[in-house]
Amino acid sequence: MSAVQVRSRRLGAFTLHAIDSGIQRLDGGAMFGVVPKALWDKRIPADERNRIPLGLRCLLVETSDALVLIETGLGNKENSRFLDIYGVDNAASAGSGFPDRLQEAIAGLGFSMEDVGVVIDTHLHFDHAGGNTFRDGEGQVRVSFPRAAYHVQGGEWEWAHRANERTSASYLPDNYEPVMAAGRMNLVDGDREIVPGVSVFRTPGHCPHHQSVLVQSQGETACFLADVIPTFSHLPLPWIMGYDVEPLVTLESKRALLAKAVEERWLLVSTHDPVTAWGYVAADGKNARLEEAG
């Protein structure tokens, strides 16, 4: 069995596996934008380099139609300088033979990489789509899930290819170009169902074509948030990342999503929260309050 932390639960007829594929450390000020450090540091304390720990959580969904992987973490292709700057810790267990913790965890759950039939990229930033591919022992970049159909918004694909001085550091072509070259990348246009019970919907702001994912079965709903609400410390509406290219659009995406989540009691799944994988939210005045779930 893998030593990677995996939390599993049922959602209707589906099984959800929240896989903690590692951590990274990003500047706390950048993660909380205009929110003063005196406030955010109480929730996620910074290290001596002003960085806060952030999860690299992926969601594996067992449906009756497909094994669906939502996001792929950061992967194994970056050099030691990159790993130091971003405080990355996502290596597989020594001697496991896997390129990263994500693949180790999937194998630990009893699946092969060939069993994954669908991969959903919420967007193409390196900490969300880096595990789309991996570098093998000979230094070659290979598609991680060779039989899967990968899905990302077509607008996000175009945005990644028009990256500028503000956005280019987040888009690393080795994370997605080999997938397209292999004929495995599907470009989605707006909100749509990917397989029965799993659908994507646009939540722009962090980037213009960011998408979140709904998983629905037997009257229950889970929502994989990605970077519209990167951690549960970002539940207050104005707590928005400095990384977001359209923060006021993020605000409205959050407002709409949280209203639905409260009304319909969605299980929210967090990509980056360093501690809590998922939970429900309840209305708390102008904001939403987290109720942790098992």
ChimeraX attribute file (.defattr): number of C-alpha atoms within 10 A of each C-alpha:
attribute: neighborCount
match mode: 1-to-1
recipient: residues
	/A:1	9
	/A:2	18
	/A:3	11
	/A:4	20
	/A:5	15
	/A:6	21
	/A:7	14
	/A:8	15
	/A:9	12
	/A:10	13
	/A:11	20
	/A:12	14
	/A:13	13
	/A:14	17
	/A:15	16
	/A:16	19
	/A:17	20
	/A:18	21
	/A:19	26
	/A:20	25
	/A:21	28
	/A:22	25
	/A:23	24
	/A:24	22
	/A:25	21
	/A:26	20
	/A:27	17
	/A:28	25
	/A:29	20
	/A:30	16
	/A:31	22
	/A:32	21
	/A:33	17
	/A:34	13
	/A:35	18
	/A:36	12
	/A:37	17
	/A:38	9
	/A:39	11
	/A:40	18
	/A:41	17
	/A:42	10
	/A:43	12
	/A:44	19
	/A:45	16
	/A:46	19
	/A:47	14
	/A:48	7
	/A:49	11
	/A:50	15
	/A:51	21
	/A:52	21
	/A:53	22
	/A:54	23
	/A:55	27
	/A:56	26
	/A:57	30
	/A:58	27
	/A:59	25
	/A:60	24
	/A:61	23
	/A:62	18
	/A:63	20
	/A:64	12
	/A:65	10
	/A:66	16
	/A:67	18
	/A:68	24
	/A:69	22
	/A:70	25
	/A:71	27
	/A:72	29
	/A:73	29
	/A:74	30
	/A:75	27
	/A:76	21
	/A:77	21
	/A:78	15
	/A:79	8
	/A:80	10
	/A:81	9
	/A:82	11
	/A:83	16
	/A:84	12
	/A:85	14
	/A:86	16
	/A:87	18
	/A:88	22
	/A:89	18
	/A:90	23
	/A:91	17
	/A:92	22
	/A:93	15
	/A:94	7
	/A:95	6
	/A:96	11
	/A:97	11
	/A:98	18
	/A:99	22
	/A:100	23
	/A:101	28
	/A:102	27
	/A:103	25
	/A:104	24
	/A:105	23
	/A:106	21
	/A:107	16
	/A:108	15
	/A:109	14
	/A:110	10
	/A:111	14
	/A:112	13
	/A:113	16
	/A:114	11
	/A:115	17
	/A:116	22
	/A:117	17
	/A:118	22
	/A:119	26
	/A:120	29
	/A:121	29
	/A:122	28
	/A:123	28
	/A:124	25
	/A:125	23
	/A:126	22
	/A:127	25
	/A:128	27
	/A:129	25
	/A:130	25
	/A:131	27
	/A:132	28
	/A:133	25
	/A:134	24
	/A:135	18
	/A:136	14
	/A:137	9
	/A:138	6
	/A:139	9
	/A:140	9
	/A:141	16
	/A:142	17
	/A:143	23
	/A:144	21
	/A:145	24
	/A:146	19
	/A:147	15
	/A:148	23
	/A:149	18
	/A:150	26
	/A:151	20
	/A:152	23
	/A:153	25
	/A:154	15
	/A:155	18
	/A:156	23
	/A:157	19
	/A:158	12
	/A:159	19
	/A:160	21
	/A:161	12
	/A:162	10
	/A:163	13
	/A:164	10
	/A:165	6
	/A:166	9
	/A:167	16
	/A:168	14
	/A:169	11
	/A:170	14
	/A:171	20
	/A:172	16
	/A:173	14
	/A:174	19
	/A:175	26
	/A:176	25
	/A:177	15
	/A:178	17
	/A:179	22
	/A:180	13
	/A:181	10
	/A:182	11
	/A:183	11
	/A:184	19
	/A:185	21
	/A:186	17
	/A:187	15
	/A:188	18
	/A:189	15
	/A:190	14
	/A:191	15
	/A:192	13
	/A:193	14
	/A:194	17
	/A:195	15
	/A:196	13
	/A:197	16
	/A:198	21
	/A:199	18
	/A:200	26
	/A:201	18
	/A:202	19
	/A:203	28
	/A:204	24
	/A:205	25
	/A:206	27
	/A:207	25
	/A:208	18
	/A:209	22
	/A:210	24
	/A:211	28
	/A:212	24
	/A:213	25
	/A:214	18
	/A:215	24
	/A:216	19
	/A:217	17
	/A:218	10
	/A:219	9
	/A:220	16
	/A:221	19
	/A:222	22
	/A:223	21
	/A:224	25
	/A:225	22
	/A:226	26
	/A:227	27
	/A:228	30
	/A:229	31
	/A:230	21
	/A:231	23
	/A:232	24
	/A:233	16
	/A:234	21
	/A:235	20
	/A:236	18
	/A:237	17
	/A:238	18
	/A:239	20
	/A:240	27
	/A:241	25
	/A:242	18
	/A:243	18
	/A:244	21
	/A:245	16
	/A:246	15
	/A:247	21
	/A:248	15
	/A:249	18
	/A:250	27
	/A:251	21
	/A:252	16
	/A:253	19
	/A:254	24
	/A:255	18
	/A:256	12
	/A:257	18
	/A:258	24
	/A:259	16
	/A:260	12
	/A:261	21
	/A:262	16
	/A:263	12
	/A:264	12
	/A:265	17
	/A:266	22
	/A:267	23
	/A:268	24
	/A:269	26
	/A:270	28
	/A:271	31
	/A:272	27
	/A:273	22
	/A:274	20
	/A:275	14
	/A:276	16
	/A:277	25
	/A:278	23
	/A:279	19
	/A:280	18
	/A:281	23
	/A:282	16
	/A:283	14
	/A:284	10
	/A:285	7
	/A:286	8
	/A:287	15
	/A:288	21
	/A:289	18
	/A:290	16
	/A:291	11
	/A:292	13
	/A:293	12
	/A:294	9
